[in-house]
Amino acid sequence: MGCARKPPSARTILDILDAEQELLDSQISLVRSQRDEIVADFEVLSAIGRLTARDLNLPVEVYDPEVDYLKVSNTWFDLGEPLGSQD
């Protein structure tokens, strides 16, 4: 004859459920802390002026204000082509 298994008590089941909930809460806390660390890193980069597409090596065209200035420096209110750009 096989050995009959004793069913777990209600107290044991509650202990297991409490432990699983505590584990889940700890995992959530860890993820929130990791997120807060990343956000803080970006806030520091922003505060020191290093949160730019160039500094982050993003695959985008970087805006150059000097090039734009040279395009419009001889125009009035950017209403047309620059004065020296006639071909």
C-alpha positions as CSV (number, residue, x, y, z in Angstrom):
1,M,0.0,0.0,0.0
2,G,1.1,3.5,-0.8
3,C,1.7,6.0,1.8
4,A,-1.1,8.5,2.1
5,R,0.0,12.1,1.9
6,K,-1.1,14.4,4.6
7,P,-2.9,17.5,3.2
8,P,-1.2,20.8,4.0
9,S,-2.8,22.8,6.7
10,A,-4.5,26.1,6.1
11,R,-1.7,27.8,8.1
12,T,1.0,26.3,5.9
13,I,-0.9,27.5,2.7
14,L,-1.2,31.0,4.2
15,D,2.5,31.0,5.0
16,I,3.4,30.0,1.4
17,L,1.0,32.7,0.0
18,D,2.4,35.4,2.3
19,A,6.0,34.4,1.3
20,E,5.1,34.5,-2.4
21,Q,3.5,38.0,-1.9
22,E,6.6,39.2,-0.1
23,L,8.8,38.0,-2.9
24,L,6.6,39.7,-5.5
25,D,6.7,43.0,-3.5
26,S,10.5,42.7,-3.2
27,Q,10.8,42.2,-7.0
28,I,8.6,45.2,-7.7
29,S,10.6,47.3,-5.3
30,L,13.8,46.2,-7.0
31,V,12.5,47.2,-10.5
32,R,11.3,50.5,-9.1
33,S,14.7,51.2,-7.6
34,Q,16.4,50.3,-10.9
35,R,14.1,52.6,-12.8
36,D,14.8,55.4,-10.3
37,E,18.5,54.9,-10.8
38,I,18.2,55.2,-14.5
39,V,16.0,58.3,-14.3
40,A,18.5,59.9,-11.8
41,D,21.3,59.2,-14.3
42,F,19.5,61.0,-17.1
43,E,18.6,63.9,-14.7
44,V,22.3,64.3,-13.9
45,L,23.2,64.2,-17.6
46,S,20.6,66.8,-18.3
47,A,21.8,69.0,-15.5
48,I,25.3,69.1,-16.8
49,G,24.3,69.6,-20.4
50,R,25.2,66.1,-21.6
51,L,21.8,64.9,-22.6
52,T,22.1,65.6,-26.3
53,A,21.8,63.4,-29.4
54,R,25.5,63.9,-30.1
55,D,26.6,62.9,-26.5
56,L,24.3,59.9,-26.5
57,N,25.4,58.8,-30.0
58,L,21.9,58.6,-31.2
59,P,21.4,57.6,-34.9
60,V,19.7,61.0,-35.8
61,E,20.8,64.1,-37.7
62,V,22.1,66.5,-35.2
63,Y,20.8,70.1,-35.5
64,D,23.6,72.6,-36.0
65,P,22.4,76.1,-35.1
66,E,25.3,77.8,-36.9
67,V,24.4,76.2,-40.2
68,D,20.8,77.4,-39.8
69,Y,22.0,80.8,-38.9
70,L,24.2,81.0,-42.0
71,K,21.2,80.0,-44.1
72,V,19.1,82.9,-42.8
73,S,21.6,85.5,-41.7
74,N,21.0,87.7,-44.8
75,T,17.2,87.5,-44.9
76,W,14.5,89.6,-43.2
77,F,12.4,87.5,-40.9
78,D,13.3,84.4,-43.0
79,L,10.7,85.4,-45.7
80,G,12.7,84.1,-48.6
81,E,16.0,82.8,-49.8
82,P,19.2,84.3,-48.3
83,L,20.5,87.3,-50.3
84,G,23.6,85.6,-51.5
85,S,22.1,82.2,-52.5
86,Q,20.9,83.1,-56.0
87,D,22.2,80.5,-58.6
